[in-house]
Amino acid sequence: MTAEGVTAGGKPLVDEDADTGVGTIETTSGGPGPGVDIDKHWVEDAVNAQSGARATTVLDWNVSAGFAPVTISDPAGGFASPENTVFDAFDLVDVKQISASSEPFTSGWYLKYDTITDVQLFAGGSWTSVPAPGGSWMTADRGFKGYVLTSDQSADTTGVRIVLDETAADTAARQAAQQVGSAFDPFAPEPESGVGSGSADRVFRLTWQLRDKTRSDGGFVVEDKTFNHADAGVVDNTTAVTGTPIAGGANVEDTDNDTIQIIDPDPGVAVTKSVDPDENIFTPPVGTDADDFPTATWTMVGHNASVARASYVRLTDPATCTDTALGGCESAATPAGALADPFDVDVDYLTDTDVANPFERFDATKITIAASQADQVDLDESTVWLLRYDAGTYTTERVTITEANALEASDLADVVGISVTFHDTDPAESGGTITQDNNLSIEIESKLARDPAQQRRRPDPARGTDARRPQPGLRRRADHPVLSAGVTASDVDDAIATLTGGVVNVTPTKQVSPALITEPAPTCR
C-alpha cells in the first residue's frame, strides 16, 4: 500500500507498507429456504372507472438452488376463464424491461447468469410464444428487453408466462466468474445449479389498463359491478411461480394475490368564454350601411373535468343560471335529458334583465362547432338546438353539428340561442368517450344589428350612448349515465363587450376683427 501527500510548504511525502492475510470467499447456496416463493402487489390501491386508467403489478420472487426452468405465470390459473381472473376487467399492456446491473442480487445482475428464454401469451384457448425481438429476449449487456403487446394482443390475451433457464452460455458465465480475471464475481451462482438463487427477491413488473367493458358479459366496468371477488368493484389478481427440479420430481409452485378497487369518479366540467374585440365597439350613426356595422366573435370552450370519460357534454348559450344557482340550467341527468330541448319557448330570453344574451344586440353570421379530439365525438350525430325569435315568438330547431356549421348568415338572422350536446355515435354502447384533454368549442361570428321589426332590445345607434353589459352567460354540463346516473355537473362563465357611441369633441375659438380700434380724441367746446 502506498500513501502520498504534499506539505503546506510544498514538500512531497511518500510512505509504503505491506502485509498478508487469509480470507475466505463464500458463495451463496440458495435463497432463504428450499423451494420457490412469490409475492404480488398492486402499486395503486384503486383506479377510476371509465377512465382507461393504467395500473402496475409488482411480482417479487425467488427460488432456492436446483430449479430449471422456472416459470412466472399471471394469473395463477384459469387462463381460459377470464371471468374469474383479472383479465375480465383489465387488459395487459406490457411486461417491463429490466436494465442490466453489476450490483449483486439485483434483478439485472441475476440475468448475467441465467436467461429469459420465452415469453408466452394465452389467447384463443392456447399458449403462443412471442417471437423474441432480434432473436433473443436479452440485451447485449444482459438486461431483459421487455415486451409491449399490440392492441390486438391486449384485446385477446388472458394470460402471460415468463420462462427463465440456465443455458449453456449461462453455465460458462458462472464458471468464468469463479476464475481470477475481469469476469470474477464471488457472488455468482454455482454452475449447473439452475436459475439464479439468493436471499434477495427478483422483480417483474406488469402494466395493465382498465377496460370499459368486461370480457365475460360486456357489462360496463364500474364500481357497483361484481367481478372475481365477493365485494363489488374489487378485482383480485393472482400469480404463480413454478420451478422444475433439476434432480427430477414434481414441479414446485407458490402463488400469491392482491386486489385493486374500481371507483366511480364524480362528473365535472369547466368552461371559458371570450369575445373579440371586448371594448370600443362603436354603434354607428343613423344611415350607416349594414355592411359597415362592427363585428364581434364569441368563443366558448369547455372540457370534461372528470378523470372518467364523459358520455355527453353540453354547451348552452345564453345561460339561464349563475355560479351559485345552477338549477335553472340543469336538465334531467339521463341520456334523454342530455339531448332534450333546453329552451322554454314561454321564457323571454331577450327582455329578462337577469339573462345576458348577446343576440339582443348582435346577429349571428357564422357558427363553427368543433372538438380538438374529433375521434371522440360524432359531428354527424351530436345534437344542436337553435332558439329562434321572430316578431315576439320563440321557436326551436334541432340540427346536427355538421348541419349547424353549414348554415349561412341568412339562416342565422333570427337565432337568439344555441345549445350543443357533444357525444359519440352510440353512447349507450361505447360508454364515455370524451376525455379531459378534448376542448369542445363554439365560435359565433356576429355583427351589431339594428332592425326594429325584430323587436330586440338593442342600443339605438342614433343616441350614441354607452351600453355596457355582460354578453353573454354560458352554461356547460357533463353527463356520465354509465357511472353517475341522475347526476350532472355544470359550470358557468360569461364575457363582456363594451358598446359605445362615437364622441364629438368641439374646441371653440374666438377672433375679434379689427384687432385695433382707435379711440376718438375728445372735442373742446
Secondary structure by P-SEA (a helix, b strand, c coil): cccccccccbbbbbbbbcccbbbbbbccccccccbbbbbbbbccccccccccbbbbbbbbbccccccccbbbbcccccccccccccccccccccbbbbbbbcccccaaaaaaccccccccccccccccccccccccccccccccbbbbbcaaaaacccbbbbbbbbcaaaaaaaaaaaccccccccccccccccccccccccbbbbbbbbbccccccccccccccccccccccbbbbbbbbbbbbcccccccccccbbbbbbbbbbbbcccccccccccccccccccccccccbbbbbbbbbbbcccccccbbbbbcccccccccccccccccccccccccccccccccccccccccccccccccbbbbbcccccccccccbbbbbbbbcccbbbbbbbcaaaaaaccccccccccbbbbbbbcccccccccccccccccbbbbbbcccccccccccccccccccccccccbbbbbbbbccccccccccccccbbbbbbbcbbbbbbbbbbbcccbbbbbccccc
